[in-house]
């Protein structure tokens, strides 16, 4: 999840949500390469929070030298797809 103070929402929250909502950017990749947004909530104290799906427990890895080459290639392919969209 991610949170923003309401006062700075125009600088952080709205531009980030525009990336997630746009079919030119992250929307087609939600649930594939990036987590789906579950909901957007207003929290006490003037905070806006975005709840997102957690990563699949079998697909959550930290990069390491011990990682199989096939996994490294999947990560490179994912970054290539993101970069092709301008992200």
C-alpha positions as CSV (number, residue, x, y, z in Angstrom):
1,X,0.0,0.0,0.0
2,X,1.0,3.6,-0.3
3,X,-0.2,6.7,1.5
4,X,-0.1,10.5,0.8
5,X,-1.1,13.5,2.9
6,X,-4.1,15.1,1.3
7,X,-2.3,18.4,0.9
8,X,0.2,16.9,-1.4
9,X,-2.1,14.5,-3.3
10,X,-2.0,16.6,-6.4
11,X,1.8,16.1,-6.6
12,X,2.0,12.4,-5.7
13,X,-1.4,10.6,-5.5
14,X,-3.1,11.8,-8.7
15,X,-0.1,11.4,-11.0
16,X,0.5,7.8,-9.7
17,X,-3.1,6.8,-10.0
18,X,-3.2,8.2,-13.6
19,X,-0.4,5.7,-14.4
20,X,-2.3,2.8,-12.9
21,X,-5.6,3.8,-14.6
22,X,-4.2,4.5,-18.1
23,X,-4.4,1.8,-20.7
24,X,-1.2,3.3,-22.1
25,X,0.7,2.6,-18.9
26,X,0.0,0.2,-16.0
27,X,-3.6,-0.8,-16.4
28,X,-3.0,-3.7,-18.8
29,X,-0.2,-5.0,-16.5
30,X,-2.2,-5.0,-13.3
31,X,-2.3,-8.6,-12.0
32,X,0.4,-9.5,-14.5
33,X,3.5,-7.5,-13.6
34,X,2.1,-5.0,-11.1
35,X,-0.3,-5.5,-8.2
36,X,-4.0,-4.8,-8.7
37,X,-5.5,-1.9,-6.8
38,X,-8.0,-3.2,-4.2
39,X,-9.3,0.2,-3.0
40,X,-8.5,3.8,-2.3
41,X,-9.3,5.1,1.2
42,X,-9.3,8.3,3.1
43,X,-7.7,7.7,6.5
44,X,-7.9,9.9,9.7
45,X,-5.4,12.7,9.8
46,X,-5.9,13.8,6.1
47,X,-4.2,10.7,4.6
48,X,-5.2,9.0,1.3
49,X,-4.2,5.3,1.1
50,X,-4.1,2.9,-1.7
51,X,-4.6,-0.8,-0.9
52,X,-3.0,-3.2,-3.4
53,X,-3.0,-7.0,-3.8
54,X,0.0,-8.6,-2.1
55,X,2.4,-10.4,-4.3
56,X,1.9,-14.1,-4.8
57,X,3.9,-15.9,-2.0
58,X,5.6,-18.2,-4.6
59,X,6.5,-15.3,-6.9
60,X,8.1,-13.0,-4.4
61,X,11.9,-13.0,-4.7
62,X,14.8,-10.8,-3.9
63,X,17.5,-10.7,-6.6
64,X,20.5,-12.8,-5.8
65,X,23.3,-14.6,-7.5
66,X,21.7,-17.9,-6.5
67,X,18.5,-17.1,-8.4
68,X,18.0,-19.5,-11.3
69,X,18.8,-18.0,-14.7
70,X,15.2,-18.6,-15.9
71,X,13.9,-16.3,-13.1
72,X,16.5,-13.7,-13.9
73,X,15.2,-13.7,-17.5
74,X,11.6,-13.4,-16.3
75,X,12.6,-10.3,-14.3
76,X,14.4,-8.8,-17.3
77,X,11.4,-9.5,-19.5
78,X,9.1,-7.8,-17.0
79,X,11.3,-4.7,-16.9
80,X,11.5,-4.6,-20.6
81,X,7.7,-4.6,-20.8
82,X,7.5,-1.8,-18.2
83,X,10.1,0.3,-20.0
84,X,8.4,-0.2,-23.4
85,X,5.4,1.6,-21.8
86,X,7.6,4.5,-20.8
87,X,7.9,3.5,-17.1
